[in-house]
Amino acid sequence: MPLDFAVSALVTLVVVVDPVGLAPVFLSLTHHLPRNEQVRTAVLASAIAGLVLAGFALGGAWLLRQLGIGLPAFRIAGGLLLFAIAFEMVYLQRTERQARTAEEAVHKDRPHHIAAFPLAIPLLAGPGAITATVLLAGQAAGNTAMLAGLLVIIALVAALCVAVFWFAAQIGHWLGVTGNLVLSRLLGILLAALAVQYVIDGIRAAIAP
């Protein structure tokens, strides 16, 4: 697996999933649970999200073919979606939206287990993460080694989510409000650049003879 693909995949998924940004949401959803249940919820939510993303990594190209959507068109649309997420991160709107989504889900739907909903879906494996996964799988273009590497990276991101949720309170204390805002903006700028690159790649592929 090429190193540039591995780095791009890891950075893209970490930024889009944004486990550090979700740490406060996780704490607010699980504050009433004992410590062992918090850990169990973190592991289960990350595992479910990882399986969902792995499923789209393996079947995303097939789904696009069934819908008659070409990969260049999906790259352009996916890049625009990721750019919108990056815009939210830079202007500090994403965390507020995620917190509002989680609160509405708990109050309106009252799920029996928050690990699957809303933590795994849509907070961890949301539209942005699914789109990024399909785009990365499209870059693999049938290369078995690259696709296998992408699955490993998805597993690493899921493990990172568990670790971040495990130490969510400490991370919040270390970063503080200012550190969290600065980190969110920096990651948003990085994601915006990646999103623009996806759009450029899609346009080049679409107009290529």
Long-range contacts (C-beta under 8 A, 24 or more apart in sequence): 1-145, 1-146, 1-148, 1-149, 2-146, 5-136, 5-139, 5-140, 5-146, 5-149, 6-149, 6-153, 8-136, 8-194, 9-136, 9-149, 9-150, 9-153, 10-153, 10-156, 10-157, 11-190, 11-194, 12-132, 12-136, 12-191, 12-194, 13-53, 13-129, 13-132, 13-133, 13-136, 13-153, 13-154, 13-157, 14-157, 14-160, 15-187, 15-190, 15-191, 15-194, 16-82, 16-85, 16-128, 16-129, 16-132, 16-191, 17-49, 17-124, 17-125, 17-129, 17-157, 17-161, 18-89, 18-94, 18-184, 18-187, 19-124, 19-157, 19-160, 19-161, 19-164, 19-165, 20-164, 20-171, 20-175, 20-180, 20-183, 21-89, 21-94, 21-95, 21-98, 21-180, 21-184, 22-98, 22-123, 22-124, 22-161, 22-164, 22-165, 23-164, 23-165, 23-168, 23-171, 23-172, 24-95, 24-99, 24-168, 24-172, 25-95, 25-98, 25-99, 25-102, 25-123, 26-119, 26-165, 26-168, 27-168, 27-169, 27-172, 28-99, 28-102, 28-103, 29-102, 29-106, 29-114, 29-118, 29-119, 30-114, 38-165, 39-166, 40-115, 41-113, 41-114, 41-115, 41-119, 41-165, 42-161, 42-162, 42-165, 42-166, 43-162, 44-113, 44-115, 44-116, 44-120, 45-114, 45-115, 45-116, 45-119, 45-120, 45-124, 45-161, 45-165, 46-120, 46-124, 46-158, 46-159, 46-161, 46-162, 46-165, 47-158, 48-115, 48-116, 48-120, 48-121, 48-124, 48-125, 49-119, 49-120, 49-121, 49-124, 49-125, 49-129, 49-158, 49-161, 50-125, 50-154, 50-155, 50-157, 50-158, 52-120, 52-121, 52-125, 52-130, 53-125, 53-129, 53-130, 53-133, 53-154, 53-157, 54-151, 54-154, 54-155, 56-130, 56-133, 56-134, 56-137, 57-133, 57-134, 57-136, 57-137, 57-147, 57-150, 57-151, 57-154, 58-137, 58-147, 58-151, 60-133, 60-134, 60-137, 60-138, 61-134, 61-137, 61-138, 64-134, 70-206, 71-138, 71-202, 71-205, 72-202, 72-203, 72-205, 72-206, 73-202, 73-206, 74-134, 74-135, 74-138, 74-202, 75-135, 75-138, 75-198, 75-199, 75-201, 75-202, 75-205, 76-198, 76-199, 76-202, 76-203, 76-206, 78-131, 78-132, 78-134, 78-135, 78-198, 78-202, 79-135, 79-195, 79-196, 79-197, 79-198, 79-199, 79-201, 79-202, 80-195, 80-199, 81-127, 81-128, 81-131, 81-195, 82-128, 82-131, 82-132, 82-191, 82-194, 82-195, 82-198, 83-191, 83-192, 83-195, 83-196, 83-199, 85-128, 85-191, 85-195, 86-188, 86-189, 86-191, 86-192, 86-195, 87-188, 87-192, 88-188, 89-184, 89-185, 89-187, 89-188, 89-191, 90-184, 90-185, 90-188, 90-189, 90-192, 92-181, 92-184, 92-185, 94-184, 94-188, 95-184, 98-123, 124-161, 135-198
